[in-house]
Amino acid sequence: DEATECYGEKLKIARQLNDRLGEATTYGVLGIVKRNTANFEEALDYHCKQLEIMKSLAGDKEDDQDVAGELATAYANLGDSYELQGLYADACACHDEVLNLSRRVLNVFLEMRAYAGLGRSNLRQGKTHLASLLFERRLQLAIQQHDVLAEAECYADLGDIQRSLGYYDRAMEYHRKQLEIAENLHDKRGESDAIYGLAEVSICMGDYRTAIG
């Protein structure tokens, strides 16, 4: 497609210029493009190449903010691709690397991304309570950083977990907070997701009238 062709040309130029960082970044973007079009194996290949280059560039510079950020992004991208392939243990290993790097350079937003990835991958392995703790940690950081979008995502994740555990009142509370943020942001898709979450809880409680309404 057009995006792949565009970034393919950018990749050629980066190679011609021996721009290794540019090459790695382009591999990362190509991986995301492939992931978004459900070409998961190609996405995984691109993200492996991105990480390979970043590891060679990082060397002993992992305490550098910029280097650590690029390396962590490569690990996070690869972790996301492993997750979509159902390789959850590998995904967790990658997101653990992101967490370690984020703490080394005190990057809160990388730390939040790591908790999100670890939460998802652990949840898909059936480690519900651990996933809940990870999402709660991300929520704390999101509130501290006034990142309302991440905060809403955390409320959605935690609401779904509480519903699966049978704690319906808690689930309702989380999804109401998710809905409040979406309404404040005039985010119609976010509102729809939150309303769906509330309806799912209502069904579980046997309150079909509220779910339909």
Secondary structure, DSSP 8 states (H G I E B T S, - for coil): -HHHHHHHHHHHHHHHTT-HHHHHHHHHHHHHHHHHTT-HHHHHHHHHHHHHHHHHHHTT-TTSHHHHHHHHHHHHHHHHHHHHTT-HHHHHHHHHHHHHHHHHTT-HHHHHHHHHHHHHHHHHTT-HHHHHHHHHHHHHHHHHTT-HHHHHHHHHHHHHHHHHHT-HHHHHHHHHHHHHHHHHTT-HHHHHHHHHHHHHHHHHTT-HHHHH-
